[in-house]
Each structure stands twice: as structure tokens, then as C-alpha cells.
């Protein structure tokens, strides 16, 4: 693999696997500001790397990667990425079918996934129209960001959230698959490196935010306790509320 393309792969892989290791190793719940920070920091890093790649004064510049791809892999064509983007979702469904329990039951998993998908699409498609970046192969003005990569990382983060705590290998496989989709989008000459990096960030961000909001609502419900009371011939209710 060409060194510049390898650098993009390493950038994505190192960032999200570091995130996966931190997330799966913590048992105690974090304070809300820290949980929000953790949810957005990886997408910010990937988005920043994507914007940096637009410039010519860096090692992962999109034009340089584009030229290297055309010099070394000009005839490469594969449709594997069209199917691989959904592989982690299939993995979650398979684990459910085998009786391996995730963080939520199947119906809740599908509801969280659906909301993650909707949020991702609500970000990706308007950006495609607003930015109108030409694709490297056809020039069609809808290159930025990569929808395939965003979809792949929604699916990967979904699997990570549901099964990463049980076994980090699930997270490694999910994010490895998503990274492969991003690489294939560049190898197929369908996207610039900037599209892939930002697409990955959007996918992770979308799923992280949906799970964060879901967990916050669940926490709020569990921290309000109503206790019936009777004092001075008066019936009442004491509410015990635990605040973070």
C-alpha cells in the first residue's frame, strides 16, 4: 500500500481504536460534560485531519494521495465497499440471533440505529449540496463528505456501543471494516481523502450523540424516586432526586 494512503488509514485507525479502548475500559459513569467531550473529540480530530488534508503543506494532502493512487492503482475497481459498509449491522443482528446480549434489547438497538442513521443523513446530504465538491473520477459535485464512509462508521460505532464492552475484538473488527470502506472509496477513485476523514467523523459523531442522549434520559428516569408519606393525617409524596 502506498505510504500516503497508509497514513490516512493509520490516522483513522489509531484515533478510533484509541477511543474504543478508553470507552470499553471504564465501568463507572462519567460526568455529563466529560461524556459529551468523549462523544465529540474523535469526530473533531478526524474532521480536523480532513480539513488539513485540503492544504498542500502536509503529508496527507488530498491531491498528493489522488496522484499516488492514479500512479499505482489506476485500474483498481471494486464494489466491495457497497456491501461492506453494512457489515457491522449484520454482525449485531447475527450476535442477537446467536443469543449474545448487547447493551440493549434488539428493538432498542434498532431504534437507536435508526436515529443514528437519520442524524448522519441529515448532516451528510446537506453538506454534499452546500459544498458541491467534484468527485475525483466523474466531477459530479457531491463528493464531500463520503456517504459510504459515514454509513460504515455509523454501523461500526453501533456495534462498538452494543458489544465493545463484552469483547474489544468486536470493536476492532467493526472499525477495521469501516476503515476498509474508507480506503476502498479512495482506491476506487470515488472520493478524496478529505471526504473519507470527515465522513468517518460524521458517522462516529452521529451514533455517539444518539447513544449519549438515550443514556442521559435513562439516567434521569432512574434518579427520581417517589416515596409515599403519611404525616399529621395528611397523605403525601416525597420525591428523592439525585443530581449529577
C-alpha positions as protocol buffer text, in pm:
chain_id: "A"
residue {
  index: 1
  type: UNK
  ca { x: 0 y: 0 z: 0 }
}
residue {
  index: 2
  type: UNK
  ca { x: 125 y: 349 z: -86 }
}
residue {
  index: 3
  type: UNK
  ca { x: 271 y: 534 z: 214 }
}
residue {
  index: 4
  type: UNK
  ca { x: 36 y: 835 z: 195 }
}
residue {
  index: 5
  type: UNK
  ca { x: -273 y: 616 z: 174 }
}
residue {
  index: 6
  type: UNK
  ca { x: -134 y: 413 z: 463 }
}
residue {
  index: 7
  type: UNK
  ca { x: -101 y: 738 z: 662 }
}
residue {
  index: 8
  type: UNK
  ca { x: -472 y: 813 z: 617 }
}
residue {
  index: 9
  type: UNK
  ca { x: -560 y: 459 z: 724 }
}
residue {
  index: 10
  type: UNK
  ca { x: -334 y: 489 z: 1028 }
}
residue {
  index: 11
  type: UNK
  ca { x: -489 y: 824 z: 1119 }
}
residue {
  index: 12
  type: UNK
  ca { x: -842 y: 680 z: 1118 }
}
residue {
  index: 13
  type: UNK
  ca { x: -750 y: 351 z: 1283 }
}
residue {
  index: 14
  type: UNK
  ca { x: -535 y: 496 z: 1561 }
}
residue {
  index: 15
  type: UNK
  ca { x: -792 y: 758 z: 1658 }
}
residue {
  index: 16
  type: UNK
  ca { x: -1099 y: 539 z: 1672 }
}
residue {
  index: 17
  type: UNK
  ca { x: -932 y: 235 z: 1826 }
}
residue {
  index: 18
  type: UNK
  ca { x: -787 y: 455 z: 2099 }
}
residue {
  index: 19
  type: UNK
  ca { x: -1139 y: 578 z: 2158 }
}
residue {
  index: 20
  type: UNK
  ca { x: -1269 y: 220 z: 2166 }
}
residue {
  index: 21
  type: UNK
  ca { x: -1014 y: 114 z: 2427 }
}
residue {
  index: 22
  type: UNK
  ca { x: -1095 y: 408 z: 2653 }
}
residue {
  index: 23
  type: UNK
  ca { x: -1467 y: 355 z: 2622 }
}
residue {
  index: 24
  type: UNK
  ca { x: -1467 y: -15 z: 2696 }
}
residue {
  index: 25
  type: UNK
  ca { x: -1233 y: 4 z: 2995 }
}
residue {
  index: 26
  type: UNK
  ca { x: -1447 y: 234 z: 3207 }
}
residue {
  index: 27
  type: UNK
  ca { x: -1709 y: 92 z: 3435 }
}
residue {
  index: 28
  type: UNK
  ca { x: -1818 y: 393 z: 3637 }
}
residue {
  index: 29
  type: UNK
  ca { x: -2032 y: 651 z: 3463 }
}
residue {
  index: 30
  type: UNK
  ca { x: -1866 y: 976 z: 3378 }
}
residue {
  index: 31
  type: UNK
  ca { x: -1992 y: 1324 z: 3444 }
}
residue {
  index: 32
  type: UNK
  ca { x: -2208 y: 1455 z: 3161 }
}
residue {
  index: 33
  type: UNK
  ca { x: -1959 y: 1716 z: 3036 }
}
residue {
  index: 34
  type: UNK
  ca { x: -1689 y: 1451 z: 3012 }
}
residue {
  index: 35
  type: UNK
  ca { x: -1924 y: 1210 z: 2838 }
}
residue {
  index: 36
  type: UNK
  ca { x: -2012 y: 1477 z: 2583 }
}
residue {
  index: 37
  type: UNK
  ca { x: -1644 y: 1559 z: 2537 }
}
residue {
  index: 38
  type: UNK
  ca { x: -1567 y: 1194 z: 2472 }
}
residue {
  index: 39
  type: UNK
  ca { x: -1853 y: 1171 z: 2223 }
}
residue {
  index: 40
  type: UNK
  ca { x: -1727 y: 1457 z: 2009 }
}
residue {
  index: 41
  type: UNK
  ca { x: -1348 y: 1450 z: 2039 }
}
residue {
  index: 42
  type: UNK
  ca { x: -1284 y: 1171 z: 1787 }
}
residue {
  index: 43
  type: UNK
  ca { x: -1506 y: 1328 z: 1518 }
}
residue {
  index: 44
  type: UNK
  ca { x: -1334 y: 1662 z: 1578 }
}
residue {
  index: 45
  type: UNK
  ca { x: -990 y: 1506 z: 1530 }
}
residue {
  index: 46
  type: UNK
  ca { x: -1096 y: 1328 z: 1211 }
}
residue {
  index: 47
  type: UNK
  ca { x: -1271 y: 1637 z: 1079 }
}
residue {
  index: 48
  type: UNK
  ca { x: -965 y: 1847 z: 1154 }
}
residue {
  index: 49
  type: UNK
  ca { x: -744 y: 1598 z: 972 }
}
residue {
  index: 50
  type: UNK
  ca { x: -983 y: 1609 z: 678 }
}
residue {
  index: 51
  type: UNK
  ca { x: -968 y: 1988 z: 660 }
}
residue {
  index: 52
  type: UNK
  ca { x: -590 y: 1978 z: 697 }
}
residue {
  index: 53
  type: UNK
  ca { x: -569 y: 1742 z: 402 }
}
residue {
  index: 54
  type: UNK
  ca { x: -713 y: 2013 z: 175 }
}
residue {
  index: 55
  type: UNK
  ca { x: -388 y: 2207 z: 206 }
}
residue {
  index: 56
  type: UNK
  ca { x: -74 y: 2126 z: 12 }
}
residue {
  index: 57
  type: UNK
  ca { x: 162 y: 2168 z: 309 }
}
residue {
  index: 58
  type: UNK
  ca { x: 104 y: 1835 z: 480 }
}
residue {
  index: 59
  type: UNK
  ca { x: 178 y: 1468 z: 438 }
}
residue {
  index: 60
  type: UNK
  ca { x: -182 y: 1358 z: 380 }
}
residue {
  index: 61
  type: UNK
  ca { x: -273 y: 1624 z: 122 }
}
residue {
  index: 62
  type: UNK
  ca { x: -566 y: 1507 z: -90 }
}
residue {
  index: 63
  type: UNK
  ca { x: -405 y: 1600 z: -421 }
}
residue {
  index: 64
  type: UNK
  ca { x: -93 y: 1402 z: -338 }
}
residue {
  index: 65
  type: UNK
  ca { x: -295 y: 1096 z: -240 }
}
residue {
  index: 66
  type: UNK
  ca { x: -501 y: 1132 z: -558 }
}
residue {
  index: 67
  type: UNK
  ca { x: -187 y: 1140 z: -771 }
}
residue {
  index: 68
  type: UNK
  ca { x: -31 y: 846 z: -589 }
}
residue {
  index: 69
  type: UNK
  ca { x: -349 y: 645 z: -638 }
}
residue {
  index: 70
  type: UNK
  ca { x: -353 y: 714 z: -1011 }
}
residue {
  index: 71
  type: UNK
  ca { x: 14 y: 624 z: -1045 }
}
residue {
  index: 72
  type: UNK
  ca { x: -5 y: 295 z: -856 }
}
residue {
  index: 73
  type: UNK
  ca { x: -367 y: 177 z: -863 }
}
residue {
  index: 74
  type: UNK
  ca { x: -520 y: 343 z: -1170 }
}
residue {
  index: 75
  type: UNK
  ca { x: -703 y: 26 z: -1283 }
}
residue {
  index: 76
  type: UNK
  ca { x: -835 y: -71 z: -939 }
}
residue {
  index: 77
  type: UNK
  ca { x: -1211 y: -128 z: -928 }
}
residue {
  index: 78
  type: UNK
  ca { x: -1419 y: -300 z: -660 }
}
residue {
  index: 79
  type: UNK
  ca { x: -1778 y: -287 z: -540 }
}
residue {
  index: 80
  type: UNK
  ca { x: -1697 y: -447 z: -206 }
}
residue {
  index: 81
  type: UNK
  ca { x: -1744 y: -114 z: -29 }
}
residue {
  index: 82
  type: UNK
  ca { x: -2110 y: -103 z: -140 }
}
residue {
  index: 83
  type: UNK
  ca { x: -2179 y: -402 z: 82 }
}
residue {
  index: 84
  type: UNK
  ca { x: -1907 y: -380 z: 345 }
}
residue {
  index: 85
  type: UNK
  ca { x: -2050 y: -55 z: 483 }
}
residue {
  index: 86
  type: UNK
  ca { x: -2336 y: -252 z: 638 }
}
residue {
  index: 87
  type: UNK
  ca { x: -2129 y: -544 z: 771 }
}
residue {
  index: 88
  type: UNK
  ca { x: -2122 y: -434 z: 1140 }
}
residue {
  index: 89
  type: UNK
  ca { x: -2503 y: -409 z: 1139 }
}
residue {
  index: 90
  type: UNK
  ca { x: -2522 y: -764 z: 1006 }
}
residue {
  index: 91
  type: UNK
  ca { x: -2278 y: -859 z: 1281 }
}
residue {
  index: 92
  type: UNK
  ca { x: -2504 y: -715 z: 1551 }
}
residue {
  index: 93
  type: UNK
  ca { x: -2808 y: -895 z: 1411 }
}
residue {
  index: 94
  type: UNK
  ca { x: -2610 y: -1219 z: 1393 }
}
residue {
  index: 95
  type: UNK
  ca { x: -2497 y: -1189 z: 1755 }
}
residue {
  index: 96
  type: UNK
  ca { x: -2856 y: -1129 z: 1861 }
}
residue {
  index: 97
  type: UNK
  ca { x: -2967 y: -1436 z: 1668 }
}
residue {
  index: 98
  type: UNK
  ca { x: -2699 y: -1640 z: 1845 }
}
residue {
  index: 99
  type: UNK
  ca { x: -2827 y: -1523 z: 2182 }
}
residue {
  index: 100
  type: UNK
  ca { x: -2537 y: -1289 z: 2261 }
}
residue {
  index: 101
  type: UNK
  ca { x: -2688 y: -999 z: 2453 }
}
residue {
  index: 102
  type: UNK
  ca { x: -2576 y: -645 z: 2382 }
}
residue {
  index: 103
  type: UNK
  ca { x: -2617 y: -332 z: 2593 }
}
residue {
  index: 104
  type: UNK
  ca { x: -2982 y: -307 z: 2485 }
}
residue {
  index: 105
  type: UNK
  ca { x: -3251 y: -543 z: 2361 }
}
residue {
  index: 106
  type: UNK
  ca { x: -3298 y: -585 z: 1987 }
}
residue {
  index: 107
  type: UNK
  ca { x: -3588 y: -342 z: 1949 }
}
residue {
  index: 108
  type: UNK
  ca { x: -3399 y: -68 z: 2133 }
}
residue {
  index: 109
  type: UNK
  ca { x: -3088 y: -140 z: 1927 }
}
residue {
  index: 110
  type: UNK
  ca { x: -3283 y: -95 z: 1604 }
}
residue {
  index: 111
  type: UNK
  ca { x: -3441 y: 226 z: 1733 }
}
residue {
  index: 112
  type: UNK
  ca { x: -3102 y: 370 z: 1827 }
}
residue {
  index: 113
  type: UNK
  ca { x: -2958 y: 264 z: 1491 }
}
residue {
  index: 114
  type: UNK
  ca { x: -3246 y: 423 z: 1300 }
}
residue {
  index: 115
  type: UNK
  ca { x: -3199 y: 754 z: 1481 }
}
residue {
  index: 116
  type: UNK
  ca { x: -2823 y: 739 z: 1424 }
}
residue {
  index: 117
  type: UNK
  ca { x: -2880 y: 681 z: 1052 }
}
residue {
  index: 118
  type: UNK
  ca { x: -3124 y: 971 z: 1029 }
}
residue {
  index: 119
  type: UNK
  ca { x: -2887 y: 1208 z: 1207 }
}
residue {
  index: 120
  type: UNK
  ca { x: -2599 y: 1102 z: 984 }
}
residue {
  index: 121
  type: UNK
  ca { x: -2805 y: 1159 z: 668 }
}
residue {
  index: 122
  type: UNK
  ca { x: -2928 y: 1495 z: 800 }
}
residue {
  index: 123
  type: UNK
  ca { x: -2563 y: 1603 z: 816 }
}
residue {
  index: 124
  type: UNK
  ca { x: -2416 y: 1434 z: 508 }
}
residue {
  index: 125
  type: UNK
  ca { x: -2669 y: 1517 z: 236 }
}
residue {
  index: 126
  type: UNK
  ca { x: -2699 y: 1891 z: 306 }
}
residue {
  index: 127
  type: UNK
  ca { x: -2318 y: 1913 z: 320 }
}
residue {
  index: 128
  type: UNK
  ca { x: -2294 y: 1747 z: -20 }
}
residue {
  index: 129
  type: UNK
  ca { x: -2523 y: 2011 z: -170 }
}
residue {
  index: 130
  type: UNK
  ca { x: -2368 y: 2305 z: 13 }
}
residue {
  index: 131
  type: UNK
  ca { x: -2005 y: 2221 z: -59 }
}
residue {
  index: 132
  type: UNK
  ca { x: -2059 y: 2080 z: -412 }
}
residue {
  index: 133
  type: UNK
  ca { x: -1710 y: 1931 z: -421 }
}
residue {
  index: 134
  type: UNK
  ca { x: -1646 y: 1750 z: -754 }
}
residue {
  index: 135
  type: UNK
  ca { x: -1573 y: 1378 z: -735 }
}
residue {
  index: 136
  type: UNK
  ca { x: -1221 y: 1284 z: -843 }
}
residue {
  index: 137
  type: UNK
  ca { x: -1346 y: 1039 z: -1109 }
}
residue {
  index: 138
  type: UNK
  ca { x: -1656 y: 1193 z: -1270 }
}
residue {
  index: 139
  type: UNK
  ca { x: -1655 y: 1551 z: -1145 }
}
residue {
  index: 140
  type: UNK
  ca { x: -2009 y: 1515 z: -1009 }
}
residue {
  index: 141
  type: UNK
  ca { x: -2045 y: 1786 z: -740 }
}
residue {
  index: 142
  type: UNK
  ca { x: -2142 y: 1566 z: -446 }
}
residue {
  index: 143
  type: UNK
  ca { x: -1814 y: 1425 z: -321 }
}
residue {
  index: 144
  type: UNK
  ca { x: -1786 y: 1583 z: 25 }
}
residue {
  index: 145
  type: UNK
  ca { x: -1830 y: 1409 z: 264 }
}
residue {
  index: 146
  type: UNK
  ca { x: -1823 y: 1037 z: 182 }
}
residue {
  index: 147
  type: UNK
  ca { x: -2166 y: 888 z: 249 }
}
residue {
  index: 148
  type: UNK
  ca { x: -2035 y: 532 z: 228 }
}
residue {
  index: 149
  type: UNK
  ca { x: -1771 y: 606 z: 491 }
}
residue {
  index: 150
  type: UNK
  ca { x: -2019 y: 786 z: 716 }
}
residue {
  index: 151
  type: UNK
  ca { x: -2254 y: 489 z: 690 }
}
residue {
  index: 152
  type: UNK
  ca { x: -1973 y: 244 z: 765 }
}
residue {
  index: 153
  type: UNK
  ca { x: -1872 y: 432 z: 1080 }
}
residue {
  index: 154
  type: UNK
  ca { x: -2232 y: 466 z: 1199 }
}
residue {
  index: 155
  type: UNK
  ca { x: -2252 y: 87 z: 1174 }
}
residue {
  index: 156
  type: UNK
  ca { x: -1912 y: 35 z: 1336 }
}
residue {
  index: 157
  type: UNK
  ca { x: -1987 y: 266 z: 1628 }
}
residue {
  index: 158
  type: UNK
  ca { x: -2326 y: 99 z: 1669 }
}
residue {
  index: 159
  type: UNK
  ca { x: -2157 y: -241 z: 1708 }
}
residue {
  index: 160
  type: UNK
  ca { x: -1894 y: -91 z: 1938 }
}
residue {
  index: 161
  type: UNK
  ca { x: -2161 y: 60 z: 2163 }
}
residue {
  index: 162
  type: UNK
  ca { x: -2356 y: -263 z: 2188 }
}
residue {
  index: 163
  type: UNK
  ca { x: -2077 y: -520 z: 2217 }
}
residue {
  index: 164
  type: UNK
  ca { x: -1745 y: -344 z: 2271 }
}
residue {
  index: 165
  type: UNK
  ca { x: -1765 y: -376 z: 2648 }
}
residue {
  index: 166
  type: UNK
  ca { x: -1809 y: -752 z: 2623 }
}
residue {
  index: 167
  type: UNK
  ca { x: -1508 y: -802 z: 2399 }
}
residue {
  index: 168
  type: UNK
  ca { x: -1286 y: -530 z: 2245 }
}
residue {
  index: 169
  type: UNK
  ca { x: -1240 y: -758 z: 1945 }
}
residue {
  index: 170
  type: UNK
  ca { x: -1591 y: -666 z: 1831 }
}
residue {
  index: 171
  type: UNK
  ca { x: -1486 y: -301 z: 1821 }
}
residue {
  index: 172
  type: UNK
  ca { x: -1161 y: -381 z: 1641 }
}
residue {
  index: 173
  type: UNK
  ca { x: -1343 y: -582 z: 1374 }
}
residue {
  index: 174
  type: UNK
  ca { x: -1616 y: -321 z: 1332 }
}
residue {
  index: 175
  type: UNK
  ca { x: -1381 y: -25 z: 1299 }
}
residue {
  index: 176
  type: UNK
  ca { x: -1140 y: -224 z: 1085 }
}
residue {
  index: 177
  type: UNK
  ca { x: -1425 y: -296 z: 845 }
}
residue {
  index: 178
  type: UNK
  ca { x: -1530 y: 69 z: 839 }
}
residue {
  index: 179
  type: UNK
  ca { x: -1173 y: 179 z: 772 }
}
residue {
  index: 180
  type: UNK
  ca { x: -1159 y: -65 z: 480 }
}
residue {
  index: 181
  type: UNK
  ca { x: -1465 y: 104 z: 332 }
}
residue {
  index: 182
  type: UNK
  ca { x: -1293 y: 443 z: 351 }
}
residue {
  index: 183
  type: UNK
  ca { x: -981 y: 305 z: 184 }
}
residue {
  index: 184
  type: UNK
  ca { x: -1184 y: 143 z: -92 }
}
residue {
  index: 185
  type: UNK
  ca { x: -1364 y: 472 z: -162 }
}
residue {
  index: 186
  type: UNK
  ca { x: -1025 y: 629 z: -230 }
}
residue {
  index: 187
  type: UNK
  ca { x: -890 y: 328 z: -418 }
}
residue {
  index: 188
  type: UNK
  ca { x: -1199 y: 329 z: -641 }
}
residue {
  index: 189
  type: UNK
  ca { x: -1131 y: 697 z: -708 }
}
residue {
  index: 190
  type: UNK
  ca { x: -1478 y: 788 z: -584 }
}
residue {
  index: 191
  type: UNK
  ca { x: -1362 y: 1017 z: -305 }
}
residue {
  index: 192
  type: UNK
  ca { x: -1082 y: 1240 z: -187 }
}
residue {
  index: 193
  type: UNK
  ca { x: -908 y: 1166 z: 142 }
}
residue {
  index: 194
  type: UNK
  ca { x: -1085 y: 1470 z: 290 }
}
residue {
  index: 195
  type: UNK
  ca { x: -1424 y: 1318 z: 211 }
}
residue {
  index: 196
  type: UNK
  ca { x: -1330 y: 994 z: 384 }
}
residue {
  index: 197
  type: UNK
  ca { x: -1187 y: 1151 z: 701 }
}
residue {
  index: 198
  type: UNK
  ca { x: -1482 y: 1384 z: 754 }
}
residue {
  index: 199
  type: UNK
  ca { x: -1729 y: 1109 z: 664 }
}
residue {
  index: 200
  type: UNK
  ca { x: -1577 y: 888 z: 932 }
}
residue {
  index: 201
  type: UNK
  ca { x: -1607 y: 1169 z: 1186 }
}
residue {
  index: 202
  type: UNK
  ca { x: -1972 y: 1229 z: 1100 }
}
residue {
  index: 203
  type: UNK
  ca { x: -2057 y: 861 z: 1133 }
}
residue {
  index: 204
  type: UNK
  ca { x: -1896 y: 832 z: 1476 }
}
residue {
  index: 205
  type: UNK
  ca { x: -2046 y: 1161 z: 1594 }
}
residue {
  index: 206
  type: UNK
  ca { x: -2400 y: 1070 z: 1487 }
}
residue {
  index: 207
  type: UNK
  ca { x: -2407 y: 740 z: 1675 }
}
residue {
  index: 208
  type: UNK
  ca { x: -2225 y: 880 z: 1978 }
}
residue {
  index: 209
  type: UNK
  ca { x: -2475 y: 1164 z: 2020 }
}
residue {
  index: 210
  type: UNK
  ca { x: -2779 y: 938 z: 1984 }
}
residue {
  index: 211
  type: UNK
  ca { x: -2646 y: 697 z: 2246 }
}
residue {
  index: 212
  type: UNK
  ca { x: -2545 y: 984 z: 2475 }
}
residue {
  index: 213
  type: UNK
  ca { x: -2892 y: 1139 z: 2467 }
}
residue {
  index: 214
  type: UNK
  ca { x: -3053 y: 799 z: 2519 }
}
residue {
  index: 215
  type: UNK
  ca { x: -2833 y: 724 z: 2820 }
}
residue {
  index: 216
  type: UNK
  ca { x: -2900 y: 1068 z: 2969 }
}
residue {
  index: 217
  type: UNK
  ca { x: -3277 y: 1015 z: 2951 }
}
residue {
  index: 218
  type: UNK
  ca { x: -3239 y: 671 z: 3107 }
}
residue {
  index: 219
  type: UNK
  ca { x: -3024 y: 816 z: 3385 }
}
residue {
  index: 220
  type: UNK
  ca { x: -3280 y: 1084 z: 3461 }
}
residue {
  index: 221
  type: UNK
  ca { x: -3557 y: 830 z: 3493 }
}
residue {
  index: 222
  type: UNK
  ca { x: -3354 y: 617 z: 3730 }
}
residue {
  index: 223
  type: UNK
  ca { x: -3262 y: 904 z: 3959 }
}
residue {
  index: 224
  type: UNK
  ca { x: -3610 y: 1014 z: 4059 }
}
residue {
  index: 225
  type: UNK
  ca { x: -3765 y: 809 z: 4339 }
}
residue {
  index: 226
  type: UNK
  ca { x: -4117 y: 876 z: 4470 }
}
residue {
  index: 227
  type: UNK
  ca { x: -4186 y: 772 z: 4832 }
}
residue {
  index: 228
  type: UNK
  ca { x: -4541 y: 789 z: 4974 }
}
residue {
  index: 229
  type: UNK
  ca { x: -4569 y: 956 z: 5318 }
}
residue {
  index: 230
  type: UNK
  ca { x: -4831 y: 998 z: 5587 }
}
residue {
  index: 231
  type: UNK
  ca { x: -4786 y: 1271 z: 5849 }
}
residue {
  index: 232
  type: UNK
  ca { x: -5034 y: 1468 z: 6059 }
}
residue {
  index: 233
  type: UNK
  ca { x: -5325 y: 1287 z: 5893 }
}
residue {
  index: 234
  type: UNK
  ca { x: -5201 y: 1404 z: 5555 }
}
residue {
  index: 235
  type: UNK
  ca { x: -5106 y: 1177 z: 5269 }
}
residue {
  index: 236
  type: UNK
  ca { x: -4823 y: 1300 z: 5052 }
}
residue {
  index: 237
  type: UNK
  ca { x: -4533 y: 1202 z: 4833 }
}
residue {
  index: 238
  type: UNK
  ca { x: -4165 y: 1274 z: 4887 }
}
residue {
  index: 239
  type: UNK
  ca { x: -3954 y: 1289 z: 4574 }
}
residue {
  index: 240
  type: UNK
  ca { x: -3589 y: 1193 z: 4608 }
}
residue {
  index: 241
  type: UNK
  ca { x: -3394 y: 1340 z: 4318 }
}
residue {
  index: 242
  type: UNK
  ca { x: -3027 y: 1267 z: 4262 }
}
residue {
  index: 243
  type: UNK
  ca { x: -2847 y: 1531 z: 4055 }
}
residue {
  index: 244
  type: UNK
  ca { x: -2508 y: 1494 z: 3886 }
}
